[in-house]
Amino acid sequence: MATVGFIGLGNMGGPMAINLVKGGHTVKAFDLSADAIARIVEAGGQGADSAVSAATDVDFLVSMLPAGKHVDGLYVSGDAPLFDVVRKDTLIIDSSTIDAETAKRVAAAGAERGISFMDAPVSGGVGGAVAGTLAFMTGGTDEQFAKAKPVLECMGKNIFHAGAAGSGQIAKACNNMMLAILMSGTCEVLSMGIKNGMDPAVLSEIMKQSSGNNWALQVYNPVPGVMEGVPSSNNYQGGFQVDLMYKDLGLAMDLSQQSASSVPMGSAARSLFSLHKAKGNGGLDFSSLINLYQDS
């Protein structure tokens, strides 16, 4: 078993760190929230008093941060950059969802110093993080992927090597743009059915067994009361926030501009989430988008 540093213990990072503890690894965890650290200690991990402490003398270092500027600051440009701290044999696995260019730049800065850094954003939401069934989309060398895989398998079920540095972030942006499009369309048709007198549970089941079937209908229905254990049945609390979806769609739009890719449906989905966010719903789960249709 390995010694793993973990930085960023939010809704996703906390459960991921706990699953590493359950997998038999020694975990040194740090977060700005003392309560978040305490939950890892309660699960059998070790609390660190700083990011530097969490990154010192570890075999692997996992980070889960909000945005590219935080990743760059943590490893390269901050007051105490961790590239000055980690051992040369430490493999850094950044599971933050950030722009691909930052991931490439940080990986290159590490390589110049003989430090291995790979991007490994995740899909699967808080439920997947708790259950240890996340999908990891990794960008890095074949050697890095082979070394990281046993650790990632403690936290996820499907581990993909997307390609070179930054490829994990590109795959994540494509996946989340598709998710936004699917959820937008699902909310749209369910709202239309409801307004025409359909029972949403009946309509959902019909589409699940027909050509309209998709992930949102299968496991994440946006209509309250249709499905148990999903945010829509908990006042849209928990899950994947509108703010985060809007951020991820921004990353996808940046990619589309860099490659001159036509993304009319992705752009439409971002406009819908932008409007929903502007109405004060940024902290709700992204399936709450159906309220935008219901209120219209």
Secondary structure, DSSP 8 states (H G I E B T S, - for coil): --EEEEE--STTHHHHHHHHHHTT-EEEEE-S-HHHHHHHHHTT-EE-SSHHHHHTT-SEEEE--SSHHHHHIIIIISSS-GGGTS-TT-EEEE-----HHHHHHHHHHHHHTT-EEEE--EESHHHHHHHT-EEEEEES-HHHHHHHHHHHTTTEEEEEEEESTTHHHHHHHHHHHHHHHHHHHHHHHHHHHHHTT--HHHHHHHHHTSTT--HHHHH---STTTSTTSGGGGTT-SSSBHHHHHHHHHHHHHHHHHTT---HHHHHHHHHHHHHIIIIITTSBGGGGHHHHHT-
